[in-house]
């Protein structure tokens, strides 16, 4: 394994920016660890979402992620407002129309299922609780990644997202990490579980 490359798996906390420079009262990744200056996130995660984020200085990984012709499976656990219907699940699975940077965009087919509440770290601040309104957890696996796509998809079918956690990128997941945890990975960890055709 070449020593010139570094790879990190992060559980990005809710409310943290996917960048190194803080803005206003929002913290940034640099508050978790003093990362090498040439490391950058592979893709981003919206501030109000949490979960898996990969940082590396390996350009092959970044270029692979940015390849618009390649499919990148990303799995999210999403808590939505209300008792979601099978009709809504079907619409999400087939694809819905969302707005990306002001333009209409039809999402590609996704794997969507209702699940039991997953074992996750507590969120700070916690999701609001209302006795009269139930919530539902769903698992969404996408093959694309647009800005705030998961949040917009949930809203498009009438069940707004209360909590969004990216659990996995291909076969690499957050496992039992806690919010704010940082773990260094090997090159094999990343290549074999995320981009297994890269050599």
Backbone bond lengths (Angstrom), bond angles and torsions (degrees), N, CA, C in turn:
res aa  C-N    CA-C-N  psi(-1)  N-CA   C-N-CA  omega(-1)  CA-C   N-CA-C  phi
1 X - - - 1.465 - - 1.524 109.25 -
2 X 1.317 116.01 131.50 1.447 119.90 -179.46 1.517 110.44 -71.42
3 X 1.345 115.91 135.02 1.457 120.00 -177.75 1.527 112.18 -81.57
4 X 1.331 118.16 -7.10 1.461 119.44 -176.69 1.526 111.99 -77.76
5 X 1.317 118.29 -15.74 1.458 121.00 -178.22 1.527 111.27 -105.40
6 X 1.313 115.18 142.98 1.463 121.16 175.51 1.524 108.76 -127.47
7 X 1.323 115.17 148.43 1.463 121.56 -176.90 1.534 108.12 -138.89
8 X 1.316 115.97 134.33 1.461 120.43 179.95 1.526 110.51 -130.72
9 X 1.315 114.87 140.07 1.466 122.08 172.00 1.531 106.66 -106.95
10 X 1.309 115.89 127.42 1.465 121.70 -176.09 1.519 109.73 -124.02
11 X 1.322 116.11 141.33 1.464 120.68 165.66 1.527 105.10 -97.53
12 X 1.325 116.11 96.15 1.464 120.02 -177.72 1.523 109.70 -69.79
13 X 1.326 117.44 125.57 1.459 119.29 179.10 1.538 112.49 -71.28
14 X 1.314 115.23 158.09 1.460 121.95 172.13 1.531 108.90 -58.91
15 X 1.335 116.71 137.44 1.459 121.39 176.44 1.506 114.98 85.74
16 X 1.330 117.59 -0.61 1.467 120.77 179.59 1.522 110.16 -98.59
17 X 1.331 115.79 139.00 1.459 121.64 177.99 1.521 110.67 -74.63
18 X 1.337 116.42 146.93 1.475 121.14 176.62 1.521 109.80 -87.69
19 X 1.316 116.11 52.13 1.461 122.97 179.92 1.531 107.39 -153.85
20 X 1.326 116.52 175.76 1.459 120.01 -174.96 1.527 113.63 -95.71
21 X 1.336 116.84 -17.77 1.457 120.30 -177.87 1.513 110.87 -101.36
22 X 1.337 118.57 120.96 1.462 120.38 178.83 1.524 111.06 -68.40
23 X 1.319 115.72 154.74 1.466 121.65 177.50 1.518 108.48 -132.87
24 X 1.326 116.04 125.58 1.450 119.84 -178.94 1.523 110.12 60.15
25 X 1.331 115.36 -126.81 1.473 119.29 179.23 1.522 112.18 -100.14
26 X 1.336 116.68 13.00 1.463 120.48 -179.40 1.525 110.25 -93.32
27 X 1.341 117.64 124.01 1.466 120.36 179.37 1.526 111.09 -73.33
28 X 1.318 115.84 163.95 1.466 121.51 -179.71 1.525 110.08 -125.93
29 X 1.327 115.97 174.77 1.463 121.84 -174.25 1.527 113.17 -59.90
30 X 1.331 116.49 -28.16 1.454 119.87 -178.69 1.517 113.81 -63.40
31 X 1.334 116.61 -15.62 1.464 119.28 178.72 1.525 111.86 -79.28
32 X 1.335 117.53 -12.10 1.460 121.48 179.62 1.525 112.32 -86.15
33 X 1.327 116.65 -38.01 1.464 121.65 -175.50 1.525 108.39 -165.94
34 X 1.322 116.43 154.21 1.451 119.92 173.85 1.527 108.09 -84.50
35 X 1.330 115.51 91.14 1.459 120.73 -177.02 1.528 110.45 -77.79
36 X 1.353 117.54 155.04 1.467 120.23 174.07 1.531 110.30 -55.86
37 X 1.312 116.19 146.28 1.468 121.07 -174.17 1.519 113.28 -62.45
38 X 1.339 116.89 -25.82 1.472 118.76 -176.69 1.521 113.33 -94.38
39 X 1.340 118.26 9.29 1.476 121.76 178.90 1.525 110.47 -89.29
40 X 1.328 116.33 138.21 1.462 121.37 178.58 1.527 109.53 -139.45
41 X 1.333 117.03 156.08 1.468 120.00 177.93 1.524 111.68 -66.15
42 X 1.320 116.10 143.37 1.466 122.30 171.75 1.525 105.71 -91.64
43 X 1.323 116.09 101.25 1.453 119.43 -171.93 1.517 108.75 75.23
44 X 1.313 116.66 176.94 1.454 120.13 -179.44 1.521 109.54 -130.66
45 X 1.317 115.16 175.80 1.451 122.11 178.42 1.519 105.14 -140.93
46 X 1.322 117.11 126.57 1.456 119.24 -175.32 1.526 111.35 -56.99
47 X 1.302 116.17 154.29 1.466 121.70 -174.73 1.517 112.10 -56.47
48 X 1.342 117.70 -40.09 1.461 121.94 -176.68 1.527 113.05 -85.06
49 X 1.322 117.33 5.36 1.467 121.27 173.71 1.516 107.99 -107.96
50 X 1.311 116.09 166.98 1.465 120.96 -178.05 1.522 109.32 -140.15
51 X 1.325 115.31 173.57 1.455 118.71 174.99 1.509 114.06 112.95
52 X 1.334 115.55 -151.02 1.456 123.09 -167.56 1.528 113.62 -65.85
53 X 1.323 113.60 128.98 1.461 121.85 173.05 1.523 106.69 -141.17
54 X 1.333 116.18 135.56 1.459 121.78 179.91 1.526 109.27 -109.35
55 X 1.329 116.30 132.80 1.456 121.83 175.16 1.519 108.50 -118.77
56 X 1.336 115.95 137.74 1.464 119.76 178.61 1.521 110.37 -160.23
57 X 1.325 115.35 162.12 1.458 121.26 171.20 1.532 110.63 -107.66
58 X 1.326 116.05 11.98 1.467 122.40 179.55 1.530 108.75 -86.96
59 X 1.303 116.17 105.75 1.465 120.63 -175.32 1.522 113.30 -65.50
60 X 1.327 116.73 -26.46 1.468 118.72 178.66 1.527 110.98 -61.57
61 X 1.318 115.94 -39.40 1.457 120.27 179.16 1.527 110.36 -66.42
62 X 1.319 116.80 -45.40 1.461 120.97 179.75 1.524 111.45 -62.80
63 X 1.322 116.56 -43.52 1.463 120.87 -179.40 1.522 111.27 -64.93
64 X 1.327 116.20 -37.60 1.461 120.09 178.82 1.522 110.14 -63.89
65 X 1.323 116.46 -42.36 1.457 120.22 -179.98 1.526 110.83 -65.08
66 X 1.321 117.86 -36.68 1.459 121.80 -177.43 1.522 113.46 -80.80
67 X 1.326 117.45 -6.53 1.466 121.59 179.31 1.530 109.55 -68.71
68 X 1.317 116.73 109.59 1.472 121.21 -175.45 1.528 112.36 -66.66
69 X 1.330 118.06 -18.25 1.465 120.80 -178.96 1.529 112.15 -86.54
70 X 1.318 116.35 -12.86 1.462 120.36 -178.09 1.523 110.37 -93.43
71 X 1.321 116.17 145.20 1.460 121.19 176.61 1.525 108.87 -94.95
72 X 1.320 115.72 135.20 1.461 120.79 -178.89 1.520 108.18 -124.83
73 X 1.305 117.42 106.62 1.464 120.35 -178.86 1.524 110.38 -74.46
74 X 1.309 115.19 121.36 1.455 121.59 176.65 1.527 108.44 -125.88
75 X 1.316 116.35 127.94 1.460 121.02 -176.51 1.519 110.41 -108.86
76 X 1.319 114.94 130.40 1.459 122.40 -178.92 1.528 110.13 -120.85
77 X 1.331 115.52 142.46 1.453 121.74 166.61 1.528 106.39 -100.74
78 X 1.328 115.62 126.33 1.463 119.78 -173.50 1.526 110.01 -129.25
79 X 1.315 115.79 125.78 1.463 121.48 173.82 1.519 107.33 -96.09
80 X 1.327 116.37 120.33 1.460 120.09 -177.29 1.523 110.91 -110.89
81 X 1.312 114.35 157.73 1.462 122.17 -179.03 1.523 109.17 -81.76
82 X 1.327 116.86 117.55 1.454 120.91 179.30 1.517 112.97 104.05
83 X 1.332 115.40 170.77 1.466 122.00 176.91 1.521 107.58 -89.17
84 X 1.318 116.58 97.58 1.455 120.69 -173.62 1.523 110.77 -62.57
85 X 1.334 116.34 144.92 1.463 122.20 -176.60 1.522 111.22 -95.77
86 X 1.320 115.26 160.99 1.464 120.29 175.76 1.525 110.54 -64.17
87 X 1.327 116.15 -31.81 1.468 119.95 177.65 1.524 110.52 -62.52
88 X 1.331 116.00 -42.75 1.463 120.13 178.94 1.529 110.78 -65.82
89 X 1.340 116.65 -40.61 1.467 120.57 177.78 1.529 110.35 -60.62
90 X 1.320 116.29 -42.53 1.466 120.38 179.81 1.525 111.22 -63.36
91 X 1.344 116.41 -41.59 1.465 119.81 179.23 1.520 110.89 -62.88
92 X 1.334 116.25 -43.34 1.462 119.96 178.53 1.525 111.18 -62.79
93 X 1.330 115.90 -37.52 1.464 121.08 -178.87 1.524 112.00 -67.43
94 X 1.330 115.57 -38.31 1.466 120.67 -178.45 1.525 111.22 -77.45
95 X 1.320 115.43 -39.63 1.461 121.49 -177.24 1.515 110.49 129.76
96 X 1.317 116.38 141.84 1.461 121.54 -179.69 1.520 109.42 -130.53
97 X 1.322 115.31 164.77 1.462 120.27 179.01 1.526 109.50 -92.05
98 X 1.319 116.15 128.06 1.456 121.77 178.34 1.527 108.59 -130.00
99 X 1.316 116.04 172.06 1.459 121.58 177.48 1.531 108.57 -107.67
100 X 1.321 116.39 121.82 1.449 122.25 176.98 1.521 108.01 -117.54
101 X 1.333 115.92 111.84 1.461 122.21 -177.74 1.522 111.00 52.66
102 X 1.342 115.17 42.29 1.460 121.38 175.80 1.515 115.89 83.81
103 X 1.332 117.32 -2.87 1.459 121.09 -178.77 1.522 110.44 -112.61
104 X 1.340 116.38 144.00 1.461 120.90 179.00 1.520 110.15 -69.70
105 X 1.326 115.26 140.77 1.459 121.22 -177.66 1.515 108.40 -145.97
106 X 1.332 116.85 130.46 1.463 121.80 176.89 1.522 109.05 -95.06
107 X 1.327 116.39 120.71 1.458 120.22 -178.37 1.532 110.80 -70.57
108 X 1.304 115.73 150.56 1.462 120.46 178.01 1.530 109.54 -77.40
109 X 1.328 116.89 161.14 1.473 119.62 177.78 1.526 111.17 -52.89
110 X 1.330 115.45 141.58 1.461 121.52 -178.08 1.521 109.58 -132.25
111 X 1.310 115.81 158.89 1.460 121.10 174.67 1.527 107.30 -93.30
112 X 1.331 116.42 113.97 1.466 121.15 -174.37 1.521 109.62 -129.52
113 X 1.336 116.71 129.15 1.458 121.24 179.52 1.521 110.69 -142.25
114 X 1.336 116.06 148.61 1.454 121.37 170.97 1.528 107.61 -78.30
115 X 1.330 116.94 135.00 1.458 121.08 -178.11 1.528 110.87 -132.02
116 X 1.326 115.71 165.98 1.457 120.29 170.45 1.531 108.55 -70.90
117 X 1.318 116.43 159.22 1.466 119.01 179.21 1.523 110.08 -58.64
118 X 1.346 117.51 121.73 1.467 120.00 -177.74 1.525 111.36 -74.61
119 X 1.326 115.95 159.40 1.454 121.61 177.37 1.526 108.13 -81.71
120 X 1.332 114.98 106.82 1.457 120.97 -177.02 1.528 109.92 -133.41
121 X 1.324 116.94 157.73 1.464 118.81 174.55 1.530 110.11 -62.96
122 X 1.313 116.42 154.16 1.462 120.43 175.76 1.520 109.34 -64.10
123 X 1.329 115.59 146.81 1.455 119.52 178.17 1.516 109.92 -95.68
124 X 1.311 116.33 144.24 1.461 121.80 177.01 1.529 109.09 -123.96
125 X 1.358 117.67 110.78 1.471 127.43 3.22 1.526 110.63 -77.96
126 X 1.334 117.60 159.55 1.464 120.25 179.60 1.520 111.52 -69.47
127 X 1.329 115.71 159.20 1.471 121.22 175.13 1.525 108.37 -67.68
128 X 1.322 115.83 139.89 1.471 119.28 -179.02 1.533 110.37 -61.37
129 X 1.301 115.18 145.11 1.464 120.75 -178.98 1.522 109.69 -115.43
130 X 1.352 115.97 130.91 1.462 120.88 177.00 1.522 108.39 -130.32
131 X 1.316 115.99 121.27 1.462 120.77 -175.98 1.522 112.46 -59.95
132 X 1.313 117.25 -33.26 1.468 121.11 -173.28 1.521 113.69 -88.28
133 X 1.320 117.58 -8.59 1.470 120.14 -177.62 1.527 109.47 -122.80
134 X 1.339 118.01 117.04 1.472 120.39 179.03 1.526 111.03 -74.59
135 X 1.300 116.12 164.92 1.460 121.25 171.82 1.524 108.29 -126.38
136 X 1.317 116.47 160.58 1.460 122.29 -179.75 1.519 109.22 -132.62
137 X 1.321 116.26 141.90 1.463 120.91 173.22 1.526 108.99 -99.61
138 X 1.314 116.39 134.15 1.457 121.65 175.50 1.526 108.91 -129.02
139 X 1.321 115.47 155.65 1.465 121.83 174.56 1.520 107.61 -111.64
140 X 1.320 116.63 125.97 1.464 122.16 179.48 1.520 109.22 -120.46
141 X 1.324 116.66 124.56 1.463 121.16 174.44 1.517 108.24 -113.25
142 X 1.319 115.82 117.66 1.462 122.70 -178.38 1.522 110.79 -105.77
143 X 1.322 115.45 161.18 1.466 120.60 173.52 1.525 109.81 -117.55
144 X 1.332 115.49 16.52 1.457 121.11 179.40 1.525 107.43 -145.43
145 X 1.307 116.77 167.77 1.466 119.39 -178.09 1.517 109.51 -146.43
146 X 1.321 115.79 100.43 1.460 122.05 176.57 1.522 109.33 -110.65
147 X 1.309 115.89 160.90 1.462 121.32 -177.76 1.528 111.93 -58.93
148 X 1.324 116.24 120.98 1.465 123.39 178.41 1.530 112.58 54.37
149 X 1.327 116.22 31.43 1.462 120.77 -175.27 1.524 112.96 -62.16
150 X 1.328 117.43 -46.22 1.467 120.30 -177.28 1.528 110.23 -62.00
151 X 1.314 117.03 -44.55 1.466 120.89 179.14 1.526 111.26 -60.51
152 X 1.311 116.23 -43.09 1.468 120.26 -178.97 1.523 111.53 -69.40
153 X 1.332 117.11 -35.99 1.459 119.89 178.15 1.522 110.92 -62.83
154 X 1.330 116.26 -44.26 1.462 120.29 179.63 1.524 111.21 -62.13
155 X 1.326 116.07 -42.83 1.464 120.00 178.97 1.520 111.77 -65.74
156 X 1.341 116.37 -34.18 1.469 120.76 -177.16 1.521 112.51 -63.34
157 X 1.339 117.58 -26.20 1.472 120.04 -179.99 1.530 111.66 -104.31
158 X 1.342 116.14 11.11 1.460 119.79 172.67 1.514 116.13 85.95
159 X 1.339 117.92 15.35 1.461 121.34 179.27 1.531 108.91 -130.91
160 X 1.324 116.84 82.94 1.467 120.94 -174.87 1.526 113.09 -57.10
161 X 1.315 115.10 144.25 1.465 121.09 -179.91 1.524 110.72 -77.62
162 X 1.322 116.04 129.88 1.458 122.22 175.51 1.525 111.06 -96.36
163 X 1.321 116.04 -33.51 1.459 121.11 179.35 1.521 109.41 -145.71
164 X 1.318 116.97 132.96 1.465 122.51 179.70 1.521 108.83 -125.96
165 X 1.326 116.27 122.38 1.467 121.42 179.94 1.531 108.69 -126.99
166 X 1.341 116.68 118.11 1.470 118.30 173.51 1.519 106.72 -78.84
167 X 1.327 115.35 115.48 1.461 120.65 -176.60 1.517 112.48 -90.79
168 X 1.332 117.23 -39.09 1.469 118.89 -173.46 1.515 112.33 -145.67
169 X 1.321 113.88 151.01 1.461 123.26 171.87 1.521 104.53 -122.79
170 X 1.339 116.41 107.53 1.464 121.29 -169.51 1.536 108.82 54.17
171 X 1.335 119.29 -119.90 1.464 121.51 -177.16 1.537 112.96 -99.49
172 X 1.324 116.07 3.84 1.463 120.16 178.53 1.524 108.65 -96.92
173 X 1.347 117.40 122.95 1.463 119.31 -176.73 1.527 111.44 -130.05
174 X 1.325 115.72 177.66 1.460 120.55 -177.16 1.527 111.98 -84.29
175 X 1.334 116.50 -10.37 1.457 119.21 177.65 1.511 112.09 53.77
176 X 1.328 116.51 -124.90 1.462 121.27 -179.91 1.527 111.86 -108.01
177 X 1.324 116.50 27.93 1.461 120.42 178.22 1.526 110.21 -65.14
178 X 1.308 115.83 151.20 1.454 122.40 173.83 1.521 110.05 -99.33
179 X 1.318 115.88 159.35 1.451 120.58 179.02 1.524 110.45 -57.15
180 X 1.335 115.81 127.95 1.462 121.04 -179.45 1.510 114.47 92.78
181 X 1.340 118.19 -6.87 1.466 120.99 178.96 1.528 111.22 -68.25
182 X 1.319 115.58 146.28 1.471 122.96 175.23 1.525 107.72 -130.10
183 X 1.333 116.70 129.28 1.464 121.20 178.47 1.528 109.16 -129.54
184 X 1.313 115.72 131.46 1.463 119.21 176.41 1.520 108.93 -79.71
185 X 1.326 116.28 138.65 1.457 122.72 -178.82 1.515 110.41 -113.53
186 X 1.324 115.34 160.40 1.455 120.29 173.17 1.527 109.24 -89.28
187 X 1.306 115.16 164.63 1.467 120.36 176.78 1.529 110.08 -59.00
188 X 1.331 116.72 -41.12 1.464 120.24 179.83 1.517 111.97 -64.06
189 X 1.343 117.09 -38.08 1.460 120.25 177.15 1.525 110.73 -54.06
190 X 1.313 114.65 -47.12 1.460 120.35 -175.24 1.524 111.70 -74.38
191 X 1.309 116.57 -49.86 1.467 119.79 -175.55 1.532 111.85 -66.83
192 X 1.313 117.34 -41.06 1.464 119.99 -176.55 1.517 112.99 -74.46
193 X 1.324 117.64 -31.76 1.464 120.11 -175.52 1.522 114.03 -98.94
194 X 1.343 116.45 -23.12 1.456 118.86 -178.81 1.523 113.20 -107.42
195 X 1.306 115.56 -49.64 1.473 120.45 -175.03 1.508 108.93 -132.05
196 X 1.325 115.62 69.00 1.454 118.60 -167.52 1.522 115.52 -69.49
197 X 1.346 118.36 -6.20 1.462 118.05 176.56 1.517 112.08 -93.01
198 X 1.350 118.22 -7.77 1.456 120.35 178.51 1.530 110.13 -75.25
199 X 1.305 116.00 136.14 1.481 120.54 176.69 1.509 109.65 -120.66
